[in-house]
Amino acid sequence: MFFETIVRIEKMDDVLDAAALTPSIFVKIDVEGFERAVLHGASTVLDRAAACVIEHHTRLTPHGAADMAEIAGMLENHGLTFTGMVQQVFGKNGRYVYGDALFTNWSRCTHT
């Protein structure tokens, strides 16, 4: 049996009112190889983010997905700097498969 699913795609910037967000927001992106498109559609939101965790898969890179260097460059354009890996998963052969990379801009953190 085959099920057809229709998925509506919208830009993060069109769904969220970035001006209403506090400047210390946290963004988590896990989109299975569509990082480039998501980052392009979240410019205003990312400009307000204090931290962003993005999951990256090496197995998806050969299929046109952004590699970590491209992702880091795109996030750096929004003032977010690579801080480190939150999680890394390795295959049975010992090679990196995927992980969560943390990008931060600590100057955007607000303290209450």
C-alpha positions in Angstrom: 0.0 0.0 0.0 1.3 3.4 -0.9 0.5 6.6 1.0 0.9 10.0 -0.5 1.8 12.8 1.9 1.6 16.4 1.1 3.9 18.7 3.0 3.6 22.4 3.1 6.9 24.2 3.0 7.3 27.6 4.5 10.3 29.8 5.4 11.0 30.1 9.0 11.2 33.9 8.5 7.6 33.9 7.1 6.3 31.8 10.0 8.0 33.5 12.9 7.9 37.2 13.7 11.6 37.6 14.4 11.0 41.2 15.7 8.9 39.7 18.5 11.5 37.1 19.5 13.8 37.8 22.3 17.4 38.2 21.1 18.5 35.2 23.1 16.6 32.5 21.2 17.9 29.0 20.6 17.4 27.3 17.2 17.6 23.6 16.6 17.7 22.4 13.0 17.4 18.7 12.1 16.2 18.5 8.5 18.0 15.5 7.0 20.1 17.2 4.3 18.0 20.3 3.6 20.1 22.5 5.8 21.0 24.9 3.0 17.3 25.6 2.2 16.4 26.0 5.8 19.2 28.4 6.6 18.4 30.5 3.5 14.8 30.8 4.7 15.7 31.7 8.3 18.0 34.8 7.9 16.0 37.1 10.2 15.5 34.5 12.8 19.2 33.5 12.8 20.2 37.1 13.1 18.5 37.1 16.6 19.8 33.6 17.7 22.2 33.3 20.6 22.7 29.6 19.9 21.9 27.2 17.1 22.4 23.4 17.1 22.3 21.8 13.6 22.5 18.1 12.9 24.8 17.2 10.1 25.0 13.9 8.2 28.1 13.0 6.2 26.1 10.3 4.3 23.9 13.0 2.9 26.6 15.3 1.6 27.3 13.4 -1.7 23.6 13.9 -2.6 23.8 17.6 -2.7 23.4 18.5 1.0 25.6 21.2 2.5 28.8 20.1 4.1 29.9 21.3 7.5 32.1 24.0 6.1 29.2 25.5 4.1 26.9 25.3 7.1 29.5 27.0 9.3 30.0 29.8 6.7 26.3 30.4 6.4 25.9 30.6 10.2 28.9 32.9 10.5 27.1 35.3 8.2 24.5 35.6 10.9 27.1 36.2 13.7 27.1 32.6 15.0 30.5 30.9 15.5 31.2 27.2 15.7 31.6 26.3 19.4 31.9 22.5 19.3 30.1 19.2 18.8 27.3 18.4 21.2 27.0 14.9 20.0 28.8 12.7 17.5 27.8 9.3 16.1 30.3 7.0 14.5 29.7 3.9 12.4 31.0 0.4 13.1 34.0 1.2 10.9 34.9 4.1 13.2 33.9 6.9 10.7 31.9 9.9 11.6 28.3 9.5 10.5 26.4 12.4 12.0 26.5 14.8 14.9 25.0 18.0 16.4 27.2 21.0 15.9 26.7 24.0 18.3 27.1 27.6 17.0 26.8 30.5 19.4 26.8 34.3 19.7 27.1 34.8 23.5 26.8 38.6 23.2 23.1 38.0 22.3 22.4 36.2 25.5 20.2 38.1 27.9 20.3 37.7 31.6 17.2 38.2 33.8 
